Amino acid sequence: VAARAAEAPGGLSVASESKRRGGVALVTGATRGIGKGIAVGLGELGMKVYITGRTVAPSDNAPRADGVGGSLMETKELVEAAGGSCEYVRVDSSDDSALQGLIQRIEKGEGKLDILVNNAYGAVDTLGETMGTPFWEKPPTIWDDINNVGLRSHYVTTCLAAPLLLKSAEKEKTTVTPTESSAPPLVVHVSSLGGLTYVFDV
């Protein structure tokens, strides 16, 4: 799915591999990379996809150490070209109140949430800049740099979204529209190799 982020619509398709059709999804950190690819894949399933990030338009792109660009507007275009509908929301995932406002917006607009993909991560540049430095020579604040937007924001977003996901589970038991297939709510946490083995430092 992530390969779709760098390609025009066509080629790899997740729609033929999934029994899920329609519904509402939220993908955090969807301006580039894996989050962008997942959002496009969900669009292929005809879903209404809410996407978040901090870069709204291509012109808003600040230089990144890895040279990777991307914006919410560009992802929205790809999701819609793939067959879904999309709404973007500029959100700083380190701000709990912004996350709460996001979930309230989805609740007001949709009344449910079928899929939550926690993908936002804020330390890509930090990891690259500090690679090779012994952990005891790094400031203690690097813990927050690496974990606040990522591990912590995944947890907070899931806590806030859980009631909406439960509403989806209840609705699934009673009504499934002709354009939607029956499937339980799903929460996905995007991690890295660091979730399995030693990477970078402690």
N, C-alpha and C positions, 0 to 999 in steps of 0.2 A: 504494500500500500504506500509506503513512504516514497517509493520510486516515482509515484504519480506526482509528487510535489515538484519535481524538476521537469516534468513532461507536459505537453498539451494533452487534453482529454483524449482518451483512446488507449489501446494497448492493454496493459494489465487492468483487470476488472475484478472487484470483490463481489459485485452483485450476484454473479453466477454461483458464488461459493456460500452465500448466506441465505437462510430461510427468513430473515427479518426484512420487512418492507415497511416504509413509512415510520412515523414516530418522531420523537424530539431528542436531540443529542446536544451535549455541551462539550466542546474541546477547548481546554485552556492552552495558551501558548501555541496558537495556530498560525502564526505569521510565516513560519518557515519550517523546513525539515520534517521530522516525524509527525508533529502536530498538524501541519499543513496537509501531508499525505493522508492522514487518518480522516481529516475533515472532508477531503475530496472523496475518499472511499465511502464515507457515510452518505455523501450526496448521491453517489451511485445507487444507494438503496432507497432513494426518494425521501430521505429524512429532512426535517427542518433542523438545520445545524446552527447552533449559536457558537461563535468563535470569539476568543479573547486574545489580547496581546497589548503591547504598548505602542506599536507602530501602525498608524491608521493608513497613511498613504505612502506610496513609493518615495515621494519627496521628503518624507519625515525620517528616512533612514539615516541613522548616525553611523559613522565608520565603525566596523567591528573587527576585532583582531583576526577572526577566522574568514573575513571577507564575504560572509554569507548575508544576503539581503532578504527582503520579503516584507509584506505588509498585509494587514487585514483586508484591505480592498482587493488585493490580488487574489487572496485565498477565497474570498467571497465569489469572485468571478469564476474561479475554477470549480467551486462547489456547485454553483448554479449551472455551469456548462455540463457538469456531470449528471445533472438531473434532479438535484435537490434544491431546497430553498435555504437561504442563509441570512443570518443577522449578525453583524459584528458589534462588539462592545469593547471599548478601550478600557482595560482593567490592569491595574498594578496588583499582581497577586500577593505582594507583601502587605497589602492594606486589607485587613479583615472586613472593614466596613464596605469597601468596594466590592468584595466578594459577596457580602450579604446583599448589597444592592443588585448585583447581577442575578442572584438566585430569585430575589423578589420580582425582578423584571420577567424572568422566565415563568414564574408562577402566575403572574398577572396575565401574561400573553398566551400561555399554553396550558396552565393548570396541571402539568405533569412533566416528568423528565424520564426518558427511557434509557439513555446511555450517558454516563459521565466519563470523560477521558481526562484525567489529570496529567497534563504534559508540561505545564509551565516550569521553566527552570532558569535561574538567574545567574549562575556562576560559571558559565562556559568560558568567558574571558578570564575570570579570576583563576580558574584551574590552569589555564594555559600560561598565565603570567607567573604563577607561583610554582609550576612544576619543577621538581628537582631541588627545591628548597626544603631542608629538614623541617618537620612540623613544629619543632620547638623554637624555630627562628621566625615563624609566622605569627602575626598578632592574633590574640584570642578571638577577635571579631571575625576571623575567617570562618569560624564555625557557623556564625549567622549568615555570612555571605553564601556559603555552600548549602545550608539547610533551610533557610527561611522561605525562599521561593523554590519549591521543590518538595522536600519531605514534609515541612510544616504546612505549606499552602495546600498540598494534596489532602492532608488530614482535615484542615479547616473547611475546604470546599466540600469534601465528602460529608462532613457533619451538617453543613448548611443545606446540602442537596438531598440528604437522606429522606426527609419527609416527602419531597416531590417524587423521589424514586419509589417510595412506598405507595404513593397515590397511583403511580403507573401500575404497580403490581395489583392493586385493588381493581383498577379499571380493566386490566387484562382478564380478570376473572369473569367480568360481566359483559363487556362489549369489545368487539374487534371489528373495525370498519372493513369494508371490502378492499380498501387500499392498504390495509395494515395486516401483517401476519402476527400471530401470537408468539411472543417471546418475553421472557422475564427481564426485568431491569438489569443493567450491567454497569459495573464500575471498573474502569481500567486505570491502573497506575503505571505510567511509563517510567522506567528506571534505566539503569545502565549496567554495564559489566561490573561496576562497583558494588552492585547489590549482591553479587555472587562471589567475588574474589577481591584480593588486594589491588587497588588502583590508586595512583597519585600519592596518597599518604594515609595516615590513620583516619 
